[in-house]
Amino acid sequence: MSYNSLTLTGTLEHSVLSFNTRHELLCSADIKAKSIKSEAEGEARAPVDMVAVIDRSGSMEGDLELVKDTLEFMISKLKPDDQFSIVSFGSDVTVELQLTGMDSKGRAYAKTVAQRISISGCTNLSGGLFTGIDQLLTSKKPKNLKSVLLFTDGDANEGTQI
């Protein structure tokens, strides 16, 4: 699938599943931003504004550490022209990190913020998602590609049922 300047590809754990039976299915998704030409660097990817929306509800016990590892990896790949934000949700919603430029100081701070997220509450998924989208509206870089990444393991049991 290609939308504007993003390409999304995915791989499923199983290619066939039985009908009318509940399954757990693992999948991986790759999102690639378009390339742009930079005189100084040759070819580079377009700058991004990225918001990570993190489920920190009780059901994430054990999985939250994997999410933190993923955040640390993502943050390490961001460039100074990129902006990053972290929103976490349990029963309440918290903007852990406002949309911040990812120079070396911003990356270090973002990693610290990500490691401080702890388990709390139920799953107000809609509140977390809407707050994440709102973070993108604060961007002062209108040409940056915008992305919200949602990290959750379960069904919403608080807030608006999506």
ABEGO torsion letter per residue (X at the ends): XBBEABBBBBBBABABBBBGBBBBBBBBBBBBBBBBBBAAAEBBBBBBBBBBBBBABAAABGAAAAAAAAAAAAAAABBAABBBBBBBBBABBBBABBBBBBBAAAAAAAAAAAAABBBBEBBBAAAAAAAAAAAAAABABAABBBBBBBBBABBBABEBBX
